[in-house]
Amino acid sequence: MTQSTTAASHFTDPAAIARYAEGPRRNVPGFDGLLRMSRILLAERVPAHGRVLVVGAGGGLELEDMALAHPGWRFDGVDPSQPMLDLAAQRLQSAGISGNRVALHHGYVQSAPAGPFDGATCLLTFHFVPREERVPMLAEIRRRLKPGAPLVVAHLSVADGAGPGGEGGAGERDRWLSRYAAFQVASGVAPEHAAKARDKVAAELTVLTPEEDEAILREAGFSDVRMFYMGFAFRGWVARA
C-alpha cells in the first residue's frame, strides 16, 4: 500500500516491513470492513473473470482479500518498494493464491501494464503522495481503466474547519489527528508511540481535506465520485473512469 518516492522511503526498514501486517488493523478503524467494502464496490462492475489494477500493492493485504473472495479475478499490483512486494508475494503464496493470477511490478503507476483493467484500487497510499503528483498519478490510473470502470481509494483525509460547514475552526484538524492517535492506543499501541505517529503524520504526510480529495479525483477525469467510508481520520471514495 505504498506509492511515490516518499512512500517508498517509509517501507525500507526490515523490522517495519516484518510488522507491516499488524499496522493497518491498529491504525485504520474498520480496516477489515474497508477491504470487504472495496471488493463489493469493485464487484458491481468487475466481471467474474475480470482484471484489477492494485496501486500501492506492497504487503499484499488487499490482494489476498480480493483474490480469495473472487477466484476468477486476475491482478496486477504495482509498488515502489521491492521489500514490500516481496512481502506481498510471500503472503499470497502462503494463502495458496496461484502466481499466474497475480503479477507484481516494481515501480510507480507508469510501470503498470496498459490494461485495460476492469477496476482498480489505491488503498492507504495517497497520503504519501505530494499534492502536485496526485492528479498526474490518478490520470495514469484512469488511462489504464475501461470506460466506466470503478476506482476505489482510501487514505488519510481530514477536515480543517476552514471551509463551509467546518465546525472546529483551526482546531478541527488537530482534533481528528488526536482521535487517530487515540484509536491506536485503544488498539494496543503505547501512548507515547501513538503520539509520535500522530506528530509524524502531521509533519510528513500530505493530508488534504475531503473536499480537496474529491476535487482531485474529478480533475483527473473521474466521475460519479461517492464517499463510502469514514473512519476517524480516514476517508474512502469510489469513482468511475
C-alpha positions as a LaTeX table, in Angstrom:
\begin{tabular}{lrrr}
\hline
Residue & $x$ (\AA) & $y$ (\AA) & $z$ (\AA) \\
\hline
Met1 & 0.00 & 0.00 & 0.00 \\
Thr2 & 2.74 & 2.40 & $-0.92$ \\
Gln3 & 3.38 & 4.77 & $-3.80$ \\
Ser4 & 5.76 & 7.67 & $-4.59$ \\
Thr5 & 9.36 & 8.11 & $-3.50$ \\
Thr6 & 8.14 & 9.46 & $-0.17$ \\
Ala7 & 6.15 & 6.31 & 0.43 \\
Ala8 & 8.98 & 4.04 & $-0.63$ \\
Ser9 & 11.26 & 5.56 & 2.00 \\
His10 & 8.75 & 4.61 & 4.68 \\
Phe11 & 8.96 & 0.92 & 3.75 \\
Thr12 & 12.65 & 0.05 & 3.63 \\
Asp13 & 13.30 & $-0.79$ & 7.28 \\
Pro14 & 13.30 & $-4.61$ & 7.67 \\
Ala15 & 11.74 & $-4.53$ & 11.14 \\
Ala16 & 8.96 & $-2.22$ & 9.98 \\
Ile17 & 8.29 & $-4.44$ & 6.96 \\
Ala18 & 8.10 & $-7.53$ & 9.15 \\
Arg19 & 5.48 & $-5.82$ & 11.34 \\
Tyr20 & 3.57 & $-4.32$ & 8.45 \\
Ala21 & 0.55 & $-6.64$ & 8.52 \\
Glu22 & $-0.25$ & $-5.55$ & 12.09 \\
Gly23 & $-0.28$ & $-1.84$ & 11.23 \\
Pro24 & $-3.46$ & $-1.27$ & 9.23 \\
Arg25 & $-5.67$ & $-3.00$ & 11.79 \\
Arg26 & $-4.11$ & $-0.95$ & 14.61 \\
Asn27 & $-4.25$ & 2.33 & 12.74 \\
Val28 & $-7.32$ & 2.22 & 10.49 \\
Pro29 & $-10.78$ & 1.92 & 12.08 \\
Gly30 & $-12.73$ & $-0.90$ & 10.45 \\
Phe31 & $-9.84$ & $-1.98$ & 8.24 \\
Asp32 & $-11.23$ & $-5.45$ & 7.53 \\
Gly33 & $-14.60$ & $-3.91$ & 6.70 \\
Leu34 & $-12.85$ & $-1.45$ & 4.39 \\
Leu35 & $-11.34$ & $-4.35$ & 2.46 \\
Arg36 & $-14.72$ & $-6.07$ & 2.16 \\
Met37 & $-16.48$ & $-2.87$ & 1.09 \\
Ser38 & $-13.78$ & $-2.19$ & $-1.50$ \\
Arg39 & $-14.22$ & $-5.54$ & $-3.21$ \\
Ile40 & $-18.02$ & $-5.27$ & $-3.05$ \\
Leu41 & $-17.83$ & $-1.94$ & $-4.86$ \\
Leu42 & $-15.47$ & $-3.38$ & $-7.47$ \\
Ala43 & $-17.66$ & $-6.44$ & $-7.97$ \\
Glu44 & $-20.57$ & $-4.23$ & $-9.04$ \\
Arg45 & $-18.74$ & $-3.71$ & $-12.35$ \\
Val46 & $-15.79$ & $-6.11$ & $-12.49$ \\
Pro47 & $-16.89$ & $-9.34$ & $-14.23$ \\
Ala48 & $-16.29$ & $-12.82$ & $-12.82$ \\
His49 & $-13.09$ & $-13.15$ & $-14.82$ \\
Gly50 & $-12.07$ & $-9.50$ & $-14.71$ \\
Arg51 & $-8.70$ & $-7.84$ & $-14.33$ \\
Val52 & $-7.93$ & $-5.46$ & $-11.45$ \\
Leu53 & $-5.08$ & $-2.97$ & $-11.01$ \\
Val54 & $-3.82$ & $-2.56$ & $-7.43$ \\
Val55 & $-1.77$ & 0.61 & $-6.92$ \\
Gly56 & 0.37 & 0.51 & $-3.79$ \\
Ala57 & 0.18 & $-3.29$ & $-3.64$ \\
Gly58 & 3.07 & $-3.76$ & $-1.18$ \\
Gly59 & 2.24 & $-6.02$ & 1.74 \\
Gly60 & $-0.45$ & $-7.82$ & $-0.22$ \\
Leu61 & $-3.34$ & $-7.41$ & 2.22 \\
Glu62 & $-5.92$ & $-6.23$ & $-0.30$ \\
Leu63 & $-4.60$ & $-8.57$ & $-2.98$ \\
Glu64 & $-5.08$ & $-11.53$ & $-0.67$ \\
Asp65 & $-8.58$ & $-10.41$ & 0.32 \\
Met66 & $-9.79$ & $-9.88$ & $-3.25$ \\
Ala67 & $-8.11$ & $-12.97$ & $-4.69$ \\
Leu68 & $-9.66$ & $-15.28$ & $-2.10$ \\
Ala69 & $-13.12$ & $-13.75$ & $-2.48$ \\
His70 & $-13.08$ & $-13.69$ & $-6.30$ \\
Pro71 & $-11.17$ & $-16.71$ & $-7.65$ \\
Gly72 & $-11.76$ & $-15.68$ & $-11.26$ \\
Trp73 & $-10.17$ & $-12.25$ & $-10.96$ \\
Arg74 & $-6.61$ & $-11.56$ & $-12.12$ \\
Phe75 & $-4.46$ & $-8.82$ & $-10.68$ \\
Asp76 & $-1.57$ & $-6.54$ & $-11.50$ \\
Gly77 & $-0.03$ & $-4.93$ & $-8.42$ \\
Val78 & 2.48 & $-2.09$ & $-8.54$ \\
Asp79 & 4.60 & $-0.66$ & $-5.72$ \\
Pro80 & 7.91 & 1.27 & $-5.49$ \\
Ser81 & 9.18 & $-0.81$ & $-2.55$ \\
Gln82 & 10.68 & $-4.14$ & $-3.59$ \\
Pro83 & 10.81 & $-5.46$ & 0.01 \\
Met84 & 7.09 & $-4.75$ & 0.36 \\
Leu85 & 6.39 & $-6.53$ & $-2.93$ \\
Asp86 & 8.41 & $-9.49$ & $-1.64$ \\
Leu87 & 6.20 & $-9.47$ & 1.45 \\
Ala88 & 3.11 & $-9.45$ & $-0.77$ \\
Ala89 & 4.43 & $-12.41$ & $-2.75$ \\
Gln90 & 5.05 & $-14.35$ & 0.45 \\
Arg91 & 1.55 & $-13.58$ & 1.74 \\
Leu92 & $-0.09$ & $-14.67$ & $-1.50$ \\
Gln93 & 1.93 & $-17.87$ & $-1.63$ \\
Ser94 & 1.02 & $-18.69$ & 1.98 \\
Ala95 & $-2.66$ & $-18.14$ & 1.15 \\
Gly96 & $-2.41$ & $-20.61$ & $-1.74$ \\
Ile97 & $-3.07$ & $-17.97$ & $-4.41$ \\
Ser98 & $-1.64$ & $-19.04$ & $-7.74$ \\
Gly99 & 1.18 & $-16.95$ & $-9.14$ \\
Asn100 & $-0.43$ & $-16.93$ & $-12.58$ \\
Arg101 & $-3.29$ & $-14.82$ & $-11.18$ \\
Val102 & $-1.14$ & $-12.03$ & $-9.74$ \\
Ala103 & 1.67 & $-10.10$ & $-11.44$ \\
Leu104 & 3.70 & $-7.80$ & $-9.20$ \\
His105 & 5.52 & $-4.82$ & $-10.74$ \\
His106 & 8.28 & $-2.83$ & $-9.05$ \\
Gly107 & 7.85 & 0.88 & $-9.70$ \\
Tyr108 & 5.16 & 3.53 & $-9.97$ \\
Val109 & 1.85 & 3.60 & $-11.80$ \\
Gln110 & 3.71 & 4.19 & $-15.06$ \\
Ser111 & 5.31 & 0.76 & $-14.53$ \\
Ala112 & 1.93 & $-0.96$ & $-14.57$ \\
Pro113 & 0.65 & $-2.61$ & $-17.76$ \\
Ala114 & $-1.52$ & $-0.52$ & $-20.06$ \\
Gly115 & $-4.56$ & $-2.67$ & $-19.34$ \\
Pro116 & $-7.35$ & $-2.08$ & $-19.99$ \\
Phe117 & $-8.44$ & $-3.00$ & $-16.47$ \\
Asp118 & $-11.98$ & $-3.63$ & $-15.24$ \\
Gly119 & $-11.30$ & $-1.86$ & $-11.93$ \\
Ala120 & $-8.58$ & $-0.51$ & $-9.65$ \\
Thr121 & $-7.80$ & 0.15 & $-6.00$ \\
Cys122 & $-5.41$ & 2.53 & $-4.27$ \\
Leu123 & $-5.73$ & 1.96 & $-0.53$ \\
Leu124 & $-3.78$ & 3.75 & 2.23 \\
Thr125 & $-1.44$ & 5.24 & $-0.34$ \\
Phe126 & $-2.35$ & 8.76 & $-1.41$ \\
His127 & $-1.39$ & 10.37 & 1.90 \\
Phe128 & 2.20 & 9.54 & 0.93 \\
Val129 & 1.86 & 11.34 & $-2.42$ \\
Pro130 & 2.51 & 15.10 & $-2.64$ \\
Arg131 & $-0.48$ & 17.12 & $-3.75$ \\
Glu132 & 1.08 & 18.14 & $-7.06$ \\
Glu133 & 1.65 & 14.50 & $-8.00$ \\
Arg134 & $-1.87$ & 13.27 & $-7.31$ \\
Val135 & $-3.69$ & 14.41 & $-10.43$ \\
Pro136 & $-0.99$ & 13.02 & $-12.77$ \\
Met137 & $-0.96$ & 9.75 & $-10.81$ \\
Leu138 & $-4.75$ & 9.44 & $-10.92$ \\
Ala139 & $-4.72$ & 10.27 & $-14.63$ \\
Glu140 & $-2.29$ & 7.38 & $-15.20$ \\
Ile141 & $-4.65$ & 5.05 & $-13.33$ \\
Arg142 & $-7.66$ & 6.28 & $-15.30$ \\
Arg143 & $-5.82$ & 5.84 & $-18.59$ \\
Arg144 & $-5.50$ & 2.13 & $-17.78$ \\
Leu145 & $-9.19$ & 1.61 & $-16.94$ \\
Lys146 & $-12.04$ & 0.72 & $-19.21$ \\
Pro147 & $-14.68$ & 3.46 & $-19.58$ \\
Gly148 & $-16.94$ & 3.39 & $-16.54$ \\
Ala149 & $-14.63$ & 1.09 & $-14.57$ \\
Pro150 & $-14.54$ & 1.69 & $-10.80$ \\
Leu151 & $-11.64$ & 3.06 & $-8.79$ \\
Val152 & $-11.67$ & 2.63 & $-5.01$ \\
Val153 & $-9.39$ & 4.85 & $-2.93$ \\
Ala154 & $-8.99$ & 5.29 & 0.83 \\
His155 & $-6.43$ & 7.30 & 2.79 \\
Leu156 & $-5.96$ & 9.94 & 5.47 \\
Ser157 & $-8.24$ & 12.88 & 4.71 \\
Val158 & $-9.08$ & 15.39 & 7.44 \\
Ala159 & $-11.37$ & 18.40 & 7.67 \\
Asp160 & $-9.66$ & 21.63 & 8.68 \\
Gly161 & $-12.68$ & 23.64 & 9.77 \\
Ala162 & $-11.91$ & 26.39 & 7.29 \\
Gly163 & $-14.48$ & 25.59 & 4.62 \\
Pro164 & $-18.28$ & 25.64 & 4.55 \\
Gly165 & $-19.68$ & 23.60 & 7.42 \\
Gly166 & $-16.38$ & 23.47 & 9.30 \\
Glu167 & $-17.27$ & 23.11 & 12.94 \\
Gly168 & $-14.00$ & 23.25 & 14.76 \\
Gly169 & $-12.18$ & 26.20 & 13.25 \\
Ala170 & $-8.41$ & 25.95 & 13.28 \\
Gly171 & $-8.51$ & 23.11 & 15.81 \\
Glu172 & $-10.59$ & 20.74 & 13.68 \\
Arg173 & $-7.61$ & 19.07 & 12.01 \\
Asp174 & $-5.80$ & 18.58 & 15.33 \\
Arg175 & $-8.92$ & 17.04 & 16.83 \\
Trp176 & $-9.18$ & 14.40 & 14.12 \\
Leu177 & $-5.48$ & 13.55 & 14.27 \\
Ser178 & $-5.78$ & 13.20 & 18.04 \\
Arg179 & $-8.66$ & 10.77 & 17.50 \\
Tyr180 & $-6.41$ & 8.85 & 15.09 \\
Ala181 & $-3.83$ & 8.54 & 17.89 \\
Ala182 & $-6.49$ & 7.59 & 20.45 \\
Phe183 & $-7.66$ & 4.76 & 18.18 \\
Gln184 & $-4.11$ & 3.43 & 18.06 \\
Val185 & $-3.92$ & 3.46 & 21.86 \\
Ala186 & $-7.26$ & 1.66 & 22.06 \\
Ser187 & $-5.80$ & $-0.93$ & 19.66 \\
Gly188 & $-2.88$ & $-1.63$ & 22.00 \\
Val189 & $-0.26$ & 0.88 & 20.85 \\
Ala190 & 1.73 & 2.52 & 23.66 \\
Pro191 & 0.53 & 6.12 & 24.16 \\
Glu192 & 3.99 & 7.57 & 23.55 \\
His193 & 4.29 & 5.67 & 20.25 \\
Ala194 & 0.81 & 6.79 & 19.17 \\
Ala195 & 1.73 & 10.40 & 19.95 \\
Lys196 & 4.89 & 10.10 & 17.84 \\
Ala197 & 2.87 & 8.60 & 14.99 \\
Arg198 & 0.38 & 11.45 & 15.18 \\
Asp199 & 3.16 & 14.03 & 15.04 \\
Lys200 & 4.80 & 12.20 & 12.14 \\
Val201 & 1.56 & 12.22 & 10.16 \\
Ala202 & 1.08 & 15.94 & 10.80 \\
Ala203 & 4.66 & 16.81 & 9.84 \\
Glu204 & 5.48 & 14.45 & 6.97 \\
Leu205 & 2.37 & 13.24 & 5.16 \\
Thr206 & 0.18 & 15.10 & 2.70 \\
Val207 & $-3.22$ & 15.02 & 4.35 \\
Leu208 & $-5.79$ & 17.01 & 2.39 \\
Thr209 & $-9.40$ & 17.78 & 3.20 \\
Pro210 & $-12.18$ & 15.55 & 1.87 \\
Glu211 & $-13.29$ & 18.38 & $-0.42$ \\
Glu212 & $-9.80$ & 18.64 & $-1.90$ \\
Asp213 & $-9.56$ & 14.88 & $-2.37$ \\
Glu214 & $-12.87$ & 14.74 & $-4.22$ \\
Ala215 & $-11.89$ & 17.70 & $-6.42$ \\
Ile216 & $-8.62$ & 15.99 & $-7.36$ \\
Leu217 & $-10.44$ & 12.83 & $-8.43$ \\
Arg218 & $-12.70$ & 14.90 & $-10.68$ \\
Glu219 & $-9.79$ & 16.92 & $-12.06$ \\
Ala220 & $-8.12$ & 13.66 & $-13.08$ \\
Gly221 & $-11.20$ & 12.77 & $-15.11$ \\
Phe222 & $-13.14$ & 10.52 & $-12.74$ \\
Ser223 & $-16.89$ & 10.94 & $-12.38$ \\
Asp224 & $-19.66$ & 9.83 & $-10.01$ \\
Val225 & $-17.33$ & 10.35 & $-7.02$ \\
Arg226 & $-19.01$ & 8.97 & $-3.88$ \\
Met227 & $-17.69$ & 8.71 & $-0.35$ \\
Phe228 & $-18.41$ & 5.25 & 1.08 \\
Tyr229 & $-16.19$ & 5.09 & 4.15 \\
Met230 & $-15.16$ & 7.26 & 7.07 \\
Gly231 & $-13.08$ & 6.06 & 10.00 \\
Phe232 & $-11.91$ & 8.96 & 12.17 \\
Ala233 & $-9.07$ & 10.48 & 10.10 \\
Phe234 & $-9.55$ & 8.17 & 7.10 \\
Arg235 & $-11.95$ & 8.53 & 4.17 \\
Gly236 & $-12.73$ & 6.30 & 1.20 \\
Trp237 & $-14.31$ & 7.01 & $-2.18$ \\
Val238 & $-15.47$ & 5.08 & $-5.21$ \\
Ala239 & $-15.40$ & 6.80 & $-8.61$ \\
Arg240 & $-15.80$ & 5.81 & $-12.25$ \\
Ala241 & $-13.33$ & 6.24 & $-15.11$ \\
\hline
\end{tabular}
